[in-house]
């Protein structure tokens, strides 16, 4: 009986020691897990802070870009001269209201994304081909190119215009399109012709 008693005591002590050991292991593992969770939470908090800062920076940049584009749109729309922009494929990417209304007689949303050849009822094919040839010269020269051409306006009348065409480049310096400003020379050319006729008449007299 005493022998069995001591065996039982030993078993109880061993069981208690094993339980204490397991408890200590679990407690240590729990502490390590809690430490890892705190570390992860801190990292997530840092990432969230960076994410929020990046989102705010993008929003500020987007807002500034939107304001800049609105400013540019306001500037070109206050110009009395017709202005239009094309991309590297010859598609209209923008224009001011004078060009849209006076030259083509269309709203800007019906112009953007099209080529002159896509608007034969507004731009005669021969004139469109002539404009394209001259615009290509500006690209080849990589600088300002000026030429005179007859333009059929929205009201059907043809007037003389000076085209000032310049190539546009992107951030890498590669060609990305062109911008063209038109200046009406009709009255000036008419006055020059009248002056020449008067001079001829004076010479005859």
C-alpha positions as CSV (number, residue, x, y, z in Angstrom):
1,X,0.0,0.0,0.0
2,X,2.7,2.5,0.8
3,X,4.5,1.6,-2.4
4,X,1.4,2.2,-4.5
5,X,0.8,5.4,-2.6
6,X,4.3,6.8,-3.5
7,X,3.8,5.7,-7.1
8,X,0.5,7.7,-7.2
9,X,2.3,10.7,-5.6
10,X,5.1,10.5,-8.2
11,X,2.5,10.2,-11.0
12,X,0.6,13.2,-9.7
13,X,3.8,15.2,-9.3
14,X,4.9,14.3,-12.9
15,X,1.5,15.1,-14.2
16,X,1.5,18.4,-12.4
17,X,5.1,19.2,-13.7
18,X,4.0,18.2,-17.3
19,X,1.0,20.3,-17.1
20,X,3.0,23.2,-15.7
21,X,5.5,22.7,-18.6
22,X,2.7,22.6,-21.2
23,X,1.1,25.7,-19.7
24,X,4.4,27.6,-19.7
25,X,4.9,26.6,-23.4
26,X,1.5,27.7,-24.3
27,X,1.9,30.9,-22.4
28,X,5.2,31.6,-24.2
29,X,3.7,30.8,-27.6
30,X,0.7,33.0,-26.8
31,X,3.1,35.8,-25.8
32,X,5.1,35.3,-29.1
33,X,1.8,35.3,-31.1
34,X,0.7,38.5,-29.3
35,X,4.0,40.1,-30.1
36,X,3.8,39.1,-33.7
37,X,0.2,40.5,-33.9
38,X,1.3,43.8,-32.4
39,X,4.2,44.0,-34.9
40,X,1.8,43.2,-37.8
41,X,-0.7,45.8,-36.5
42,X,2.1,48.4,-36.3
43,X,3.2,47.5,-39.9
44,X,-0.4,47.7,-41.1
45,X,-0.8,51.0,-39.4
46,X,2.3,52.3,-41.1
47,X,1.2,51.0,-44.5
48,X,-2.2,52.5,-44.0
49,X,-0.6,55.8,-43.2
50,X,1.5,55.7,-46.3
51,X,-1.4,54.6,-48.4
52,X,-3.5,57.5,-47.1
53,X,-0.7,59.9,-47.8
54,X,-0.3,58.5,-51.3
55,X,-4.0,58.7,-52.0
56,X,-4.0,62.3,-50.8
57,X,-1.0,63.1,-52.9
58,X,-2.7,61.6,-56.0
59,X,-5.9,63.4,-55.3
60,X,-3.9,66.7,-54.9
61,X,-2.1,66.0,-58.1
62,X,-5.3,65.1,-59.9
63,X,-7.0,68.2,-58.6
64,X,-4.0,70.4,-59.7
65,X,-4.0,68.7,-63.2
66,X,-7.8,69.3,-63.5
67,X,-7.4,72.9,-62.5
68,X,-4.5,73.3,-65.0
69,X,-6.6,71.7,-67.8
70,X,-9.5,74.0,-67.0
71,X,-7.2,77.0,-67.0
72,X,-5.8,75.9,-70.4
73,X,-9.3,75.4,-71.7
74,X,-10.3,78.9,-70.5
75,X,-7.2,80.4,-72.1
76,X,-7.6,78.9,-75.5
77,X,-11.3,79.7,-75.5
78,X,-10.6,83.4,-74.8
79,X,-8.4,83.5,-77.9
80,X,-10.0,85.1,-81.0
81,X,-8.0,82.8,-83.3
82,X,-9.1,79.2,-84.1
83,X,-6.9,76.6,-82.3
84,X,-6.8,72.9,-82.6
85,X,-4.6,70.0,-81.3
86,X,-3.9,66.7,-83.0
87,X,-2.2,63.5,-81.7
88,X,0.5,61.6,-83.5
89,X,-2.1,59.8,-85.6
90,X,-3.7,63.0,-86.9
91,X,-6.8,62.7,-84.7
92,X,-8.2,65.9,-83.2
93,X,-7.6,65.9,-79.4
94,X,-8.9,69.3,-78.7
95,X,-9.9,72.7,-80.1
96,X,-11.3,76.0,-78.9
97,X,-14.9,77.2,-79.5
98,X,-13.9,79.5,-82.3
99,X,-12.5,76.6,-84.4
100,X,-15.5,74.4,-83.5
101,X,-18.2,77.0,-84.2
102,X,-16.7,79.3,-86.9
103,X,-14.6,76.8,-88.9
104,X,-16.4,73.5,-88.6
105,X,-19.8,74.4,-87.2
106,X,-19.8,71.4,-84.9
107,X,-19.6,70.9,-81.1
108,X,-16.2,69.9,-79.7
109,X,-17.4,66.4,-78.7
110,X,-18.2,65.7,-82.4
111,X,-14.7,66.8,-83.5
112,X,-12.4,65.2,-80.9
113,X,-11.3,61.7,-81.9
114,X,-11.8,62.3,-85.6
115,X,-9.5,63.1,-88.5
116,X,-10.2,65.9,-91.1
117,X,-10.9,63.1,-93.6
118,X,-13.7,61.9,-91.3
119,X,-15.6,65.2,-91.8
120,X,-15.9,65.5,-95.6
121,X,-19.1,67.6,-95.3
122,X,-17.1,70.1,-93.2
123,X,-13.6,69.9,-94.7
124,X,-13.4,69.2,-98.4
125,X,-11.1,66.2,-99.1
126,X,-8.6,68.2,-101.2
127,X,-8.3,70.8,-98.4
128,X,-7.9,68.1,-95.7
129,X,-5.1,66.4,-97.8
130,X,-3.4,69.8,-98.2
131,X,-3.5,70.6,-94.5
132,X,-2.1,67.1,-93.7
133,X,0.9,67.6,-96.1
134,X,1.7,70.9,-94.5
135,X,1.4,69.6,-90.9
136,X,3.8,66.8,-91.8
137,X,6.4,69.4,-92.8
138,X,6.2,70.8,-89.2
139,X,6.9,67.3,-87.9
140,X,9.9,66.9,-90.3
141,X,11.3,70.3,-89.4
142,X,10.7,69.6,-85.7
143,X,9.8,73.2,-85.3
144,X,7.3,75.9,-86.2
145,X,5.9,75.7,-89.7
146,X,3.7,78.3,-91.3
147,X,1.7,78.2,-94.4
148,X,-1.3,79.9,-96.0
149,X,-4.4,78.0,-97.2
150,X,-8.0,78.6,-98.1
151,X,-10.5,77.5,-95.5
152,X,-14.1,76.7,-96.0
153,X,-15.9,78.0,-92.9
154,X,-19.1,76.6,-91.4
155,X,-21.2,79.3,-93.3
156,X,-19.8,78.0,-96.6
157,X,-17.6,81.0,-97.3
158,X,-13.9,80.5,-98.0
159,X,-11.3,82.7,-96.4
160,X,-7.5,83.0,-96.4
161,X,-5.8,81.8,-93.2
162,X,-2.3,81.6,-92.0
163,X,-1.6,78.3,-90.3
164,X,1.1,78.3,-87.5
165,X,1.8,74.6,-86.8
166,X,4.2,73.3,-84.1
167,X,5.0,69.7,-83.1
168,X,4.3,68.6,-79.5
169,X,6.5,66.2,-77.6
170,X,5.9,64.0,-74.5
171,X,8.0,63.7,-71.3
172,X,10.5,61.5,-73.2
173,X,11.0,64.1,-75.9
174,X,9.1,61.9,-78.5
175,X,6.6,63.3,-81.0
176,X,3.1,63.2,-79.5
177,X,1.1,65.5,-81.8
178,X,0.8,69.0,-83.0
179,X,-0.9,72.3,-82.2
180,X,-2.1,74.7,-84.9
181,X,-3.2,78.4,-84.6
182,X,-5.1,80.0,-87.5
183,X,-4.9,83.7,-88.3
184,X,-7.4,85.3,-90.8
185,X,-5.5,87.0,-93.6
186,X,-8.5,87.6,-95.9
187,X,-8.8,91.3,-95.3
188,X,-5.1,91.8,-95.3
189,X,-4.7,89.9,-98.6
190,X,-7.7,91.8,-100.1
191,X,-6.1,95.1,-99.1
192,X,-2.8,94.1,-100.6
193,X,-4.6,93.1,-103.9
194,X,-6.4,96.5,-103.9
195,X,-3.2,98.3,-103.4
196,X,-1.5,96.4,-106.2
197,X,-4.4,97.2,-108.5
198,X,-4.3,100.9,-107.6
199,X,-0.6,100.9,-108.2
200,X,-1.1,99.4,-111.6
201,X,-3.8,101.9,-112.4
202,X,-1.6,104.7,-111.3
203,X,1.1,103.4,-113.6
204,X,-1.3,103.3,-116.5
205,X,-2.5,106.8,-115.8
